[in-house]
Amino acid sequence: MVLVTLIGELLAKENEEFIYLGPNNECRNCKLKTVCFNLQQGRQYKITKVRDKQHNCNLHERNVVVVEVSILPLVASIDKKLSEGAETKVNKKECKNIGCNYFDICTNNAVQNDKTYTLKKAYEKIECPEGYELFKVELTD
């Protein structure tokens, strides 16, 4: 099934990636809001196709464009080494070290604390400057 949404004309480029931040209050009366708000908040998407259809939008500098998107893997950090296929609850660490190469992974807003995820792929151990023992992983809901 193709996932379709609307994105600002200036941002609508094939293979462009973006994070859906969630609904905007200015859009509550828009007749197209269900198309814009059909993504998962905090998740990263990749534009796979830009369609020719455009619509007026009060929020964007120009129009919005209809695009097809695919959801990208949920990459996060966990505090134990697990094998692929294992289930785990994720507890995000509090981190303020925004200069760290892994900051976005460790503070990924799409990951929910205490929710059970399945480990799809295990990557490397993270060299954490705060001293946590962490592993970079790909999760599925």
Kinemage of the C-alpha trace (Angstrom):
@kinemage 1
@onewidth
@group {chain A} dominant
@subgroup {mainchain}
@vectorlist {calphas} color= white
{ca met a 1} P 0.000 0.000 0.000
{ca val a 2} L 1.330 3.413 -0.991
{ca leu a 3} L 1.528 6.023 1.762
{ca val a 4} L 0.530 9.466 0.445
{ca thr a 5} L 0.863 12.811 2.193
{ca leu a 6} L 1.306 16.520 1.428
{ca ile a 7} L 4.542 18.452 1.784
{ca gly a 8} L 5.625 21.994 0.991
{ca glu a 9} L 6.474 22.570 -2.659
{ca leu a 10} L 10.018 23.723 -1.845
{ca leu a 11} L 10.677 20.517 0.130
{ca ala a 12} L 9.104 18.070 -2.323
{ca lys a 13} L 12.078 16.309 -3.894
{ca glu a 14} L 12.409 12.611 -4.605
{ca asn a 15} L 14.709 10.806 -2.112
{ca glu a 16} L 14.464 13.723 0.346
{ca glu a 17} L 14.113 12.600 3.968
{ca phe a 18} L 12.150 14.346 6.712
{ca ile a 19} L 10.848 13.806 10.228
{ca tyr a 20} L 7.124 14.291 10.726
{ca leu a 21} L 6.772 16.623 13.707
{ca gly a 22} L 3.019 16.237 14.144
{ca pro a 23} L -0.142 18.233 13.498
{ca asn a 24} L -0.147 22.020 13.467
{ca asn a 25} L -2.977 23.935 15.173
{ca glu a 26} L -3.209 26.367 12.245
{ca cys a 27} L -4.429 23.473 10.097
{ca arg a 28} L -7.425 22.449 12.213
{ca asn a 29} L -9.960 23.923 9.748
{ca cys a 30} L -8.226 22.747 6.559
{ca lys a 31} L -10.163 20.246 4.452
{ca leu a 32} L -6.914 18.417 3.568
{ca lys a 33} L -5.593 17.970 7.123
{ca thr a 34} L -6.281 14.228 7.192
{ca val a 35} L -3.834 13.774 4.307
{ca cys a 36} L -1.154 15.834 6.060
{ca phe a 37} L -1.701 14.241 9.475
{ca asn a 38} L -1.640 10.584 8.411
{ca leu a 39} L 2.006 10.011 9.407
{ca gln a 40} L 3.455 8.858 12.741
{ca gln a 41} L 4.778 11.734 14.836
{ca gly a 42} L 8.551 11.672 15.299
{ca arg a 43} L 9.148 9.080 12.576
{ca gln a 44} L 11.453 9.627 9.630
{ca tyr a 45} L 10.181 9.312 6.053
{ca lys a 46} L 11.679 9.306 2.562
{ca ile a 47} L 9.899 10.776 -0.461
{ca thr a 48} L 9.716 8.062 -3.103
{ca lys a 49} L 7.641 9.893 -5.705
{ca val a 50} L 6.454 13.460 -6.285
{ca arg a 51} L 3.062 13.650 -7.969
{ca asp a 52} L 1.859 16.493 -10.183
{ca lys a 53} L -1.063 17.485 -7.939
{ca gln a 54} L -0.730 20.687 -5.862
{ca his a 55} L -2.986 22.418 -3.344
{ca asn a 56} L -3.098 25.841 -1.688
{ca cys a 57} L -1.728 25.976 1.836
{ca asn a 58} L -1.725 28.820 4.356
{ca leu a 59} L 1.198 27.357 6.281
{ca his a 60} L 3.796 26.890 3.536
{ca glu a 61} L 5.507 29.606 1.516
{ca arg a 62} L 4.033 28.175 -1.683
{ca asn a 63} L 1.622 25.336 -2.366
{ca val a 64} L 1.783 21.819 -0.990
{ca val a 65} L 2.486 18.881 -3.282
{ca val a 66} L 1.160 15.326 -3.131
{ca val a 67} L 4.026 12.892 -2.464
{ca glu a 68} L 4.405 9.185 -1.897
{ca val a 69} L 6.579 8.306 1.086
{ca ser a 70} L 8.108 5.280 2.760
{ca ile a 71} L 8.747 5.047 6.464
{ca leu a 72} L 12.413 4.669 7.378
{ca pro a 73} L 13.681 2.242 10.018
{ca leu a 74} L 13.434 3.261 13.654
{ca val a 75} L 17.058 3.601 14.784
{ca ala a 76} L 17.645 3.981 18.508
{ca ser a 77} L 19.952 3.041 21.354
{ca ile a 78} L 19.362 0.356 23.971
{ca asp a 79} L 21.300 -0.430 27.103
{ca lys a 80} L 21.845 -4.155 26.599
{ca lys a 81} L 23.285 -6.360 23.884
{ca leu a 82} L 20.513 -8.445 22.337
{ca ser a 83} L 20.248 -10.758 19.378
{ca glu a 84} L 18.100 -9.930 16.374
{ca gly a 85} L 14.455 -10.892 16.855
{ca ala a 86} L 14.528 -10.327 20.623
{ca glu a 87} L 11.877 -8.188 22.258
{ca thr a 88} L 12.887 -5.362 24.561
{ca lys a 89} L 11.484 -2.365 26.365
{ca val a 90} L 13.329 0.831 25.570
{ca asn a 91} L 14.227 3.317 28.283
{ca lys a 92} L 15.686 6.461 26.757
{ca lys a 93} L 18.541 8.060 28.652
{ca glu a 94} L 18.458 11.718 29.606
{ca cys a 95} L 21.206 13.346 27.572
{ca lys a 96} L 22.103 16.972 27.014
{ca asn a 97} L 25.292 16.323 25.044
{ca ile a 98} L 24.006 17.706 21.724
{ca gly a 99} L 27.513 17.558 20.244
{ca cys a 100} L 27.586 13.758 20.469
{ca asn a 101} L 27.428 11.851 17.165
{ca tyr a 102} L 24.703 9.620 18.644
{ca phe a 103} L 22.535 12.331 20.223
{ca asp a 104} L 19.716 11.954 17.657
{ca ile a 105} L 19.687 8.180 18.053
{ca cys a 106} L 19.665 8.248 21.855
{ca thr a 107} L 16.978 10.941 22.065
{ca asn a 108} L 14.841 9.746 19.132
{ca asn a 109} L 11.367 11.210 19.763
{ca ala a 110} L 9.685 8.369 17.878
{ca val a 111} L 10.822 5.878 20.531
{ca gln a 112} L 8.406 5.551 23.446
{ca asn a 113} L 9.698 4.717 26.927
{ca asp a 114} L 8.595 1.344 28.292
{ca lys a 115} L 7.072 0.270 24.966
{ca thr a 116} L 8.052 -3.203 23.778
{ca tyr a 117} L 9.910 -3.312 20.456
{ca thr a 118} L 11.424 -6.115 18.408
{ca leu a 119} L 15.106 -5.847 17.572
{ca lys a 120} L 15.328 -5.987 13.794
{ca lys a 121} L 19.054 -5.336 13.413
{ca ala a 122} L 21.941 -4.784 15.818
{ca tyr a 123} L 24.699 -2.366 14.885
{ca glu a 124} L 27.779 -1.323 16.833
{ca lys a 125} L 28.346 -0.478 20.468
{ca ile a 126} L 28.068 3.264 21.039
{ca glu a 127} L 31.032 5.092 22.529
{ca cys a 128} L 29.006 7.204 24.942
{ca pro a 129} L 30.789 10.275 26.345
{ca glu a 130} L 28.372 10.214 29.319
{ca gly a 131} L 29.530 6.714 30.265
{ca tyr a 132} L 26.356 4.767 29.447
{ca glu a 133} L 26.738 1.302 27.941
{ca leu a 134} L 24.630 1.596 24.783
{ca phe a 135} L 24.128 -0.225 21.508
{ca lys a 136} L 22.849 1.195 18.216
{ca val a 137} L 19.897 -0.859 16.928
{ca glu a 138} L 17.039 -0.883 14.450
{ca leu a 139} L 13.636 -1.556 16.000
{ca thr a 140} L 10.166 -2.453 14.770
{ca asp a 141} L 6.891 -1.694 16.532
